[in-house]
Amino acid sequence: MTGRRVWTVPCMGTVFSVHLTGRVDAVTADAAVAGFAAEIADIERVFSPFQDDSDVSRIRRGALSLERADPRVREVAAACEVAREVTEGRFSGAWRGGFDPTGYVKGWAVDRAGARHLEPLLQDAGAAAVGVGAGGDVRVWTAPESTWSWRIGIADPHHPGAVLATMEVRDGAVATSGSAERGAHIVDARTGLPAVGVRSATVVAADLATADVWATAGVVAGMADVSWIGAPGITAGMLVAEDATVRRWTHGVEVSMIAA
């Protein structure tokens, strides 16, 4: 197979898309994507809050202890606690007093399954680059010797269908959080109130779990607080306010602020 190929993987209440470019044997590529899809589905089985028999659902209703849960649940619970600490409470893996890692699991799952099944195509099968779209977020890998670079469009939250900016990434992830698509659904765990003021927060980071955490934290922090933009793992990002003001940064330094 040469050129570019795309697969779709419906799971976790969204549709993942796998994008592969370069020269790859079709059977090898299909097997890699099948492995990725199977692992994502297995992670959903363990973590879905919408399946009564998932480990997360059983933990929330007191039918299963964290100690007896799937080891991956303990791994994610520990990661959520670290995220809560480093974001100073702006991100939380809890909801209404119970364990709810929903805001972390999707990115973590893509990082994990992608590294195991898709990234090896770059070394073993001649692919130039491989990436995963996950409900508006993106995780990409590029072969070291390739000149390929991913150009990822960031949606304008005030003008549906329009692109506000483009982020260029070779290896890493881009995550966007905010109220543009689903309304004010992000809650500040420190107050219990909906986070307001930021229409969308986009973060470019080394991996999708990190990007997801800080995109959520950026919405909670608000437009006035950009003290967190130099956190480890973050390479760039952008905040868009409800009044369309834009703040953009790279490597911890704000490079532009465009008032509404």
C-alpha positions as a LaTeX table, in Angstrom:
\begin{tabular}{lrrr}
\hline
Residue & $x$ (\AA) & $y$ (\AA) & $z$ (\AA) \\
\hline
Met1 & 0.00 & 0.00 & 0.00 \\
Thr2 & 1.30 & 3.48 & $-0.88$ \\
Gly3 & $-0.17$ & 6.93 & $-0.39$ \\
Arg4 & $-2.65$ & 7.53 & 2.40 \\
Arg5 & $-5.34$ & 5.37 & 3.95 \\
Val6 & $-8.00$ & 6.01 & 6.59 \\
Trp7 & $-9.91$ & 3.60 & 8.84 \\
Thr8 & $-12.80$ & 4.41 & 11.21 \\
Val9 & $-13.25$ & 2.81 & 14.63 \\
Pro10 & $-16.55$ & 3.56 & 16.43 \\
Cys11 & $-16.02$ & 3.25 & 20.19 \\
Met12 & $-16.32$ & 5.17 & 23.49 \\
Gly13 & $-19.29$ & 7.14 & 22.21 \\
Thr14 & $-17.31$ & 8.65 & 19.35 \\
Val15 & $-15.61$ & 7.62 & 16.11 \\
Phe16 & $-11.84$ & 7.23 & 16.05 \\
Ser17 & $-10.13$ & 7.67 & 12.70 \\
Val18 & $-6.74$ & 6.14 & 11.95 \\
His19 & $-4.67$ & 7.87 & 9.25 \\
Leu20 & $-1.64$ & 6.19 & 7.70 \\
Thr21 & 0.70 & 7.61 & 5.09 \\
Gly22 & 3.64 & 5.95 & 3.36 \\
Arg23 & 4.47 & 2.55 & 1.92 \\
Val24 & 2.92 & $-0.20$ & 4.03 \\
Asp25 & 1.77 & $-3.72$ & 3.26 \\
Ala26 & $-2.05$ & $-3.67$ & 3.37 \\
Val27 & $-2.31$ & $-6.85$ & 5.45 \\
Thr28 & 0.15 & $-5.49$ & 8.01 \\
Ala29 & $-1.66$ & $-2.16$ & 8.19 \\
Asp30 & $-5.08$ & $-3.78$ & 8.58 \\
Ala31 & $-3.78$ & $-6.03$ & 11.35 \\
Ala32 & $-2.28$ & $-3.07$ & 13.21 \\
Val33 & $-5.53$ & $-1.12$ & 13.06 \\
Ala34 & $-7.51$ & $-4.20$ & 14.12 \\
Gly35 & $-5.23$ & $-4.55$ & 17.14 \\
Phe36 & $-5.69$ & $-0.88$ & 17.97 \\
Ala37 & $-9.49$ & $-1.19$ & 17.69 \\
Ala38 & $-9.58$ & $-4.31$ & 19.86 \\
Glu39 & $-7.57$ & $-2.66$ & 22.63 \\
Ile40 & $-9.72$ & 0.48 & 22.56 \\
Ala41 & $-12.85$ & $-1.70$ & 22.83 \\
Asp42 & $-11.35$ & $-3.62$ & 25.76 \\
Ile43 & $-10.50$ & $-0.38$ & 27.54 \\
Glu44 & $-14.08$ & 0.79 & 27.03 \\
Arg45 & $-15.33$ & $-2.48$ & 28.55 \\
Val46 & $-13.34$ & $-1.76$ & 31.71 \\
Phe47 & $-13.84$ & 2.01 & 31.99 \\
Ser48 & $-17.25$ & 2.88 & 30.52 \\
Pro49 & $-19.54$ & 4.63 & 33.02 \\
Phe50 & $-22.44$ & 3.64 & 30.76 \\
Gln51 & $-21.94$ & $-0.13$ & 31.10 \\
Asp52 & $-23.27$ & $-1.51$ & 34.37 \\
Asp53 & $-20.68$ & $-4.29$ & 34.51 \\
Ser54 & $-17.61$ & $-2.13$ & 33.83 \\
Asp55 & $-15.07$ & $-1.80$ & 36.60 \\
Val56 & $-15.70$ & 1.95 & 36.85 \\
Ser57 & $-19.48$ & 1.49 & 37.22 \\
Arg58 & $-18.99$ & $-1.20$ & 39.85 \\
Ile59 & $-16.54$ & 0.98 & 41.78 \\
Arg60 & $-18.96$ & 3.91 & 41.71 \\
Arg61 & $-21.79$ & 1.87 & 43.22 \\
Gly62 & $-19.54$ & 0.20 & 45.79 \\
Ala63 & $-19.58$ & $-3.29$ & 44.24 \\
Leu64 & $-15.83$ & $-3.35$ & 43.53 \\
Ser65 & $-12.84$ & $-1.91$ & 45.34 \\
Leu66 & $-10.08$ & $-0.10$ & 43.49 \\
Glu67 & $-7.62$ & $-2.66$ & 44.86 \\
Arg68 & $-9.51$ & $-5.54$ & 43.18 \\
Ala69 & $-10.17$ & $-3.72$ & 39.91 \\
Asp70 & $-8.33$ & $-4.25$ & 36.63 \\
Pro71 & $-4.70$ & $-3.05$ & 37.07 \\
Arg72 & $-5.30$ & $-0.47$ & 34.34 \\
Val73 & $-7.94$ & 1.15 & 36.53 \\
Arg74 & $-5.43$ & 1.60 & 39.32 \\
Glu75 & $-2.94$ & 3.02 & 36.81 \\
Val76 & $-5.48$ & 5.56 & 35.58 \\
Ala77 & $-6.63$ & 6.43 & 39.11 \\
Ala78 & $-3.03$ & 7.18 & 40.08 \\
Ala79 & $-2.52$ & 9.26 & 36.92 \\
Cys80 & $-5.70$ & 11.25 & 37.63 \\
Glu81 & $-4.46$ & 12.01 & 41.13 \\
Val82 & $-1.13$ & 13.24 & 39.73 \\
Ala83 & $-3.05$ & 15.37 & 37.21 \\
Arg84 & $-5.16$ & 16.84 & 40.01 \\
Glu85 & $-2.02$ & 17.78 & 41.92 \\
Val86 & $-0.06$ & 19.29 & 39.03 \\
Thr87 & $-3.07$ & 21.30 & 37.83 \\
Glu88 & $-3.75$ & 22.47 & 41.40 \\
Gly89 & $-7.24$ & 21.00 & 41.29 \\
Arg90 & $-8.21$ & 22.39 & 37.90 \\
Phe91 & $-8.51$ & 18.80 & 36.63 \\
Ser92 & $-10.17$ & 16.03 & 38.61 \\
Gly93 & $-10.83$ & 12.33 & 38.11 \\
Ala94 & $-13.89$ & 12.50 & 40.35 \\
Trp95 & $-17.50$ & 13.49 & 39.81 \\
Arg96 & $-20.10$ & 14.04 & 42.53 \\
Gly97 & $-17.88$ & 12.36 & 45.06 \\
Gly98 & $-17.22$ & 9.24 & 43.00 \\
Phe99 & $-14.45$ & 7.93 & 40.77 \\
Asp100 & $-14.93$ & 9.17 & 37.19 \\
Pro101 & $-11.83$ & 9.17 & 34.95 \\
Thr102 & $-13.85$ & 9.91 & 31.79 \\
Gly103 & $-11.91$ & 13.10 & 31.08 \\
Tyr104 & $-8.63$ & 11.19 & 31.13 \\
Val105 & $-9.31$ & 7.74 & 29.72 \\
Lys106 & $-9.87$ & 8.53 & 26.04 \\
Gly107 & $-6.51$ & 10.25 & 25.59 \\
Trp108 & $-4.73$ & 7.65 & 27.69 \\
Ala109 & $-6.34$ & 4.86 & 25.65 \\
Val110 & $-5.22$ & 6.37 & 22.34 \\
Asp111 & $-1.67$ & 6.86 & 23.66 \\
Arg112 & $-1.53$ & 3.29 & 24.95 \\
Ala113 & $-3.15$ & 1.45 & 22.05 \\
Gly114 & $-1.48$ & 3.66 & 19.45 \\
Ala115 & 1.99 & 3.09 & 20.87 \\
Arg116 & 1.42 & $-0.65$ & 20.99 \\
His117 & $-0.21$ & $-1.24$ & 17.60 \\
Leu118 & 0.26 & 1.78 & 15.31 \\
Glu119 & 3.60 & 3.39 & 16.12 \\
Pro120 & 5.53 & 0.15 & 15.31 \\
Leu121 & 4.46 & 0.56 & 11.68 \\
Leu122 & 6.94 & 3.43 & 11.45 \\
Gln123 & 9.88 & 1.19 & 12.29 \\
Asp124 & 8.84 & $-2.15$ & 10.86 \\
Ala125 & 6.67 & $-1.50$ & 7.83 \\
Gly126 & 7.87 & 1.64 & 6.12 \\
Ala127 & 5.11 & 4.06 & 7.05 \\
Ala128 & 5.99 & 7.76 & 7.00 \\
Ala129 & 3.44 & 8.77 & 9.62 \\
Val130 & 0.40 & 7.51 & 11.49 \\
Gly131 & $-2.21$ & 9.43 & 13.44 \\
Val132 & $-5.47$ & 9.02 & 15.32 \\
Gly133 & $-8.38$ & 11.43 & 15.38 \\
Ala134 & $-10.46$ & 10.98 & 18.53 \\
Gly135 & $-13.59$ & 13.09 & 18.74 \\
Gly136 & $-11.84$ & 16.31 & 17.81 \\
Asp137 & $-8.53$ & 15.47 & 19.50 \\
Val138 & $-5.49$ & 14.16 & 17.61 \\
Arg139 & $-2.49$ & 11.95 & 18.42 \\
Val140 & 0.24 & 11.62 & 15.77 \\
Trp141 & 3.55 & 9.84 & 15.22 \\
Thr142 & 6.08 & 10.45 & 12.42 \\
Ala143 & 9.05 & 8.32 & 11.35 \\
Pro144 & 12.34 & 10.03 & 12.32 \\
Glu145 & 13.68 & 9.94 & 8.76 \\
Ser146 & 10.43 & 11.23 & 7.22 \\
Thr147 & 9.90 & 14.85 & 6.16 \\
Trp148 & 6.18 & 14.50 & 6.89 \\
Ser149 & 4.58 & 16.98 & 9.28 \\
Trp150 & 0.96 & 17.00 & 10.43 \\
Arg151 & $-0.97$ & 20.25 & 10.02 \\
Ile152 & $-3.91$ & 20.15 & 12.42 \\
Gly153 & $-6.71$ & 22.66 & 12.02 \\
Ile154 & $-8.26$ & 24.15 & 15.17 \\
Ala155 & $-11.97$ & 24.83 & 14.89 \\
Asp156 & $-13.23$ & 28.37 & 15.45 \\
Pro157 & $-15.65$ & 27.99 & 18.37 \\
His158 & $-17.57$ & 31.10 & 17.29 \\
His159 & $-17.96$ & 30.12 & 13.63 \\
Pro160 & $-18.92$ & 26.46 & 13.13 \\
Gly161 & $-17.10$ & 24.89 & 10.20 \\
Ala162 & $-14.37$ & 27.53 & 10.14 \\
Val163 & $-10.71$ & 26.97 & 11.07 \\
Leu164 & $-9.26$ & 29.52 & 13.48 \\
Ala165 & $-5.63$ & 28.34 & 13.45 \\
Thr166 & $-3.34$ & 25.52 & 12.34 \\
Met167 & $-0.92$ & 23.65 & 14.58 \\
Glu168 & 2.05 & 21.85 & 13.00 \\
Val169 & 3.07 & 18.69 & 14.86 \\
Arg170 & 5.41 & 15.80 & 14.02 \\
Asp171 & 5.06 & 13.74 & 17.18 \\
Gly172 & 2.59 & 14.53 & 19.91 \\
Ala173 & $-1.03$ & 15.43 & 20.46 \\
Val174 & $-3.55$ & 18.23 & 20.19 \\
Ala175 & $-6.61$ & 18.38 & 22.44 \\
Thr176 & $-9.39$ & 20.95 & 22.59 \\
Ser177 & $-11.88$ & 21.38 & 25.41 \\
Gly178 & $-14.61$ & 23.90 & 26.04 \\
Ser179 & $-18.25$ & 24.81 & 25.64 \\
Ala180 & $-18.40$ & 25.21 & 21.86 \\
Glu181 & $-19.85$ & 21.77 & 21.10 \\
Arg182 & $-21.52$ & 20.60 & 24.32 \\
Gly183 & $-22.25$ & 23.76 & 26.27 \\
Ala184 & $-20.88$ & 24.47 & 29.74 \\
His185 & $-20.23$ & 20.82 & 30.66 \\
Ile186 & $-16.88$ & 21.32 & 32.42 \\
Val187 & $-17.14$ & 21.76 & 36.17 \\
Asp188 & $-14.52$ & 23.36 & 38.38 \\
Ala189 & $-13.97$ & 20.59 & 40.93 \\
Arg190 & $-12.76$ & 23.17 & 43.44 \\
Thr191 & $-16.12$ & 24.95 & 43.52 \\
Gly192 & $-18.60$ & 22.52 & 41.99 \\
Leu193 & $-19.69$ & 25.22 & 39.54 \\
Pro194 & $-19.51$ & 25.21 & 35.73 \\
Ala195 & $-16.33$ & 26.74 & 34.31 \\
Val196 & $-17.12$ & 29.92 & 32.37 \\
Gly197 & $-15.25$ & 32.49 & 30.31 \\
Val198 & $-13.26$ & 30.21 & 28.00 \\
Arg199 & $-15.08$ & 29.11 & 24.87 \\
Ser200 & $-12.30$ & 26.69 & 23.91 \\
Ala201 & $-8.85$ & 25.71 & 25.15 \\
Thr202 & $-6.44$ & 23.94 & 22.80 \\
Val203 & $-3.23$ & 22.36 & 24.06 \\
Val204 & $-0.38$ & 20.76 & 22.10 \\
Ala205 & 1.54 & 18.27 & 24.23 \\
Ala206 & 3.80 & 15.25 & 24.07 \\
Asp207 & 0.88 & 12.84 & 24.46 \\
Leu208 & $-2.90$ & 12.99 & 24.34 \\
Ala209 & $-3.49$ & 12.26 & 28.01 \\
Thr210 & $-1.40$ & 15.30 & 28.93 \\
Ala211 & $-3.05$ & 17.47 & 26.28 \\
Asp212 & $-6.53$ & 16.44 & 27.49 \\
Val213 & $-5.72$ & 17.20 & 31.11 \\
Trp214 & $-4.36$ & 20.66 & 30.40 \\
Ala215 & $-7.09$ & 21.57 & 27.90 \\
Thr216 & $-9.64$ & 20.88 & 30.63 \\
Ala217 & $-7.52$ & 22.74 & 33.18 \\
Gly218 & $-7.26$ & 25.69 & 30.79 \\
Val219 & $-11.04$ & 26.01 & 30.59 \\
Val220 & $-11.28$ & 25.90 & 34.37 \\
Ala221 & $-8.43$ & 28.39 & 34.88 \\
Gly222 & $-10.10$ & 31.00 & 32.70 \\
Met223 & $-8.75$ & 33.61 & 30.32 \\
Ala224 & $-6.92$ & 35.64 & 32.94 \\
Asp225 & $-4.81$ & 32.79 & 34.35 \\
Val226 & $-2.13$ & 31.47 & 32.00 \\
Ser227 & 0.33 & 30.63 & 34.77 \\
Trp228 & 0.14 & 26.96 & 33.77 \\
Ile229 & 1.18 & 27.20 & 30.09 \\
Gly230 & 4.81 & 26.27 & 30.79 \\
Ala231 & 3.92 & 23.01 & 32.53 \\
Pro232 & 6.03 & 19.95 & 31.58 \\
Gly233 & 4.84 & 18.27 & 28.40 \\
Ile234 & 3.03 & 21.31 & 26.95 \\
Thr235 & 4.56 & 22.75 & 23.77 \\
Ala236 & 1.91 & 25.20 & 22.55 \\
Gly237 & $-1.72$ & 26.17 & 22.83 \\
Met238 & $-4.50$ & 28.68 & 22.50 \\
Leu239 & $-7.42$ & 30.02 & 24.53 \\
Val240 & $-10.52$ & 31.53 & 22.96 \\
Ala241 & $-12.84$ & 33.56 & 25.16 \\
Glu242 & $-16.61$ & 33.84 & 25.06 \\
Asp243 & $-16.07$ & 37.35 & 23.64 \\
Ala244 & $-13.70$ & 35.92 & 20.95 \\
Thr245 & $-10.48$ & 37.23 & 22.53 \\
Val246 & $-7.60$ & 34.85 & 21.66 \\
Arg247 & $-4.47$ & 34.14 & 23.70 \\
Arg248 & $-1.81$ & 31.96 & 22.08 \\
Trp249 & 1.53 & 30.63 & 23.38 \\
Thr250 & 4.44 & 28.37 & 22.50 \\
His251 & 6.97 & 26.73 & 24.84 \\
Gly252 & 5.54 & 28.58 & 27.83 \\
Val253 & 5.74 & 32.05 & 26.29 \\
Glu254 & 2.66 & 33.95 & 25.19 \\
Val255 & 3.16 & 35.00 & 21.58 \\
Ser256 & $-0.08$ & 36.82 & 20.86 \\
Met257 & $-3.22$ & 38.19 & 22.44 \\
Ile258 & $-5.94$ & 39.32 & 20.06 \\
Ala259 & $-8.75$ & 41.24 & 21.71 \\
Ala260 & $-12.32$ & 40.83 & 20.51 \\
\hline
\end{tabular}
